Amino acid sequence: MSGNVTDYVSRETSDKLAQFAQLVEKWTAKINLISKPSIPHIWDRHIRDSVQLYQHAPNGNHWVDLGSGGGFPAIVLALMSQQDGRQTKFTLVESDQRKCVFLRTAIRELGLDASVINDRIEKIAPLNADILSARALANLKMLVGFANVHLAEDGVALFPKGSNWEAEDVDARKVWQYTCDPIPSETDPSAAVLRIKEISHV
């Protein structure tokens, strides 16, 4: 995905992404959705980073995003799915009540097929996701544990990870067995999107 995000989306989706970016900027003044220094770079640092996850995802009926926070990647993913006419239902899990209010506002204003669960990940019943994502939430060992609970048997997890991903992979494999396809990140040459499935305990 070289070039701008707007090269890969429809005019309508581009307008909705811009609307979402404005929402994030407005709400970040009140609650910490994204770091204030990253606001001028929201398209490259947050939106583009989210779009690349969508490009590596299979089609599925239920996409779960854990620790959805400021809506990256979940809201962007739901907009991409909407553009492609997919019937994917999105479930966003977030423990911070104020961030949940923001997420529900964004979902309503953008007309998305998504719902928000305001609870800790450890407390909710298995969600049986076809696709599961989490961005900047926890180390890989913990993420694979969450995926083991919330992924459907043939589901796929997509976890963007920074330059330390290989060390996290080694650590996670002390507890978990899984297949991992590392895809080079389009936004950071040292980072990767980890495509994980077939999870079981060691």
N, C-alpha and C positions, 0 to 999 in steps of 0.2 A: 504494500500500500504506500507507494511513493507518492509525493504530491500532497495536496490539501484534501481534507475530509470532504469538502464540497464537490470534489471531482467524482466522488463515488456514491453520492446520494442525490435523490430527487430534489427539486426546488422546494417542494412542500416539506420534506424531511429536513433540509438545510434550514428552512425558516423555523421549524420546531426546535431544532438543535440550538439555534440562536436564541429562541425564546427561553429554552431551558438554561442556557448559559447566563442569561440576564437574571433568571430566578435565583440561580446559585449565587451570583454576585450580590444580589439584593439581600438574600438571607444570610450570607456569610458575614455581613456587617453586624448581624445580631447573634448568630450562633456559628460555631467553628465548623463549617462544612468542608472547606478546603483552606489551605494556608493562604493568608492574604497576599504574600509575595507571588503566589502562583496564579492569581486571578488574571493578570495580563496574558498569561500563557495557557489559558483554559482550553483552547482548541487543540494545541499540540500536546500538552501535558496530561490532559484528562479525557477530552472527547476522542481524539485520535487513538489514544491508548485503549479506550473502551471499544471503539469500532473494530480494532484488530481482533479482539476476542470473538466478536460475532463472525468474522470471516473464517475462523477455525472451528466453529461449532457445527455439529450435525443439526438436522432439523429435529425438533422434539415438541411434545405437547406441553411439557411443564419445565420451565427454567427457574431454578432457585438461586438467588444471590444472597450470600451471607455477609452480614456487617455492611449493609448498603449505604449507610452514612449520608453523604452528599449526592447519592444517585449515580455514582460512577462505580462500576459500568452499567448498573441495572437499567436506569432510565434510558440511556443511550441505546442499549441492546433492545429494549422494548420498542423504541422508535424505529430501529432498523428492521425489526421483525414486522412491525406495522407496515412499513414501506413495502416489504416483500410479500405482503398478504398472507403471512403465516398465521396459523391459529394457535400460536404459542401463548400459554398463560404464564405470567411472571409472578413469582412470590418473592418479596423482599423482606429479609429478616434484619431487624435493627433494635438494639436494646435501649437506645437513647430516645426518650419520648418526644423531645423537641425535634429531633431529626426525622422521626416518624411523621410528625405533623407536616414537615417540609415535603417528605416523599409523597404523602397522600395529596398534598396541594399540587405538586408537579404532575402526578398521575391524572388528577382530575382536569387540570388546565390543558394537558396535552392529549387527553382522550385515550389513555392507554389501558390495555387489558392487563391489569396488575393489581395486586393486593399487598398490604404491609402487615407483617406480624411484629408486634412490639413486645419482644421477650428476648431472653438470653438463649443463644443457640443450644446450649446444653440442656435446656428445660423443655424444648418443644418436641412433639412426637415426630417420628420419621416422616419426611415430606415426599419421598419416592420421586425424586427429580430425574428427568431424562438428562438434563444438563445442570451442572452446578458451578457457580463461580464465586470468587472472593478476591478482592483487590486490597492489598495493604492491610490485611486483617490479623494474620498470625503466622508463625513459622509453619513450614510444610508438614512437619510431623502432626501438628494439631489440625491443620487443614485436611489432611488425608483421613484423620480420625473423624472429623465432621462429615466428610464425604462418605465414609463407610456407613454412617448412620442414615444420611439423607439422600444418597443416590439410589436410583432403581438398579436392579441387578445388572442390566446392560447399559447403565448410564455412563456419562463422560463428565469429568471435572476439568475446568479450565482455570488455572491459577497463574496470573502474571507474577513473575519473581525477578528480583534484581540480580546483581552480579554475583551474589553469594548463593545462587540457587543450587549449584552442584554440592556444596557443603551441606545445605539443608536436605538435599536428596539422600546423601549418605546417612545423615542422622535419622531421617524418617524411616529408612529401610531397616533400622535396628528394631522397629516395632511393626512395620507394615510391609506386606508384599503388594506390588502393583506394577502395572506397565506404565511407562512414562515416555511420552514423545515430546522432547523439548523443541519448541519452535522459536527460532531467533526473533527477538522483539523488533518491531519496525520503528519503535520510538527511542530505543536505547540499545546500542550494539552489544553491550555487556549483559543485557537482560534476556529473559526468555519467557514465553508462555508455555507452561507445562500442561500437556494434555494427558490426563491420568484416568485409568480405568482398571477394572478387574482387581479390586482391592480386597485383601484379606489380611488377617493377623499373621505375623511370623510364627 
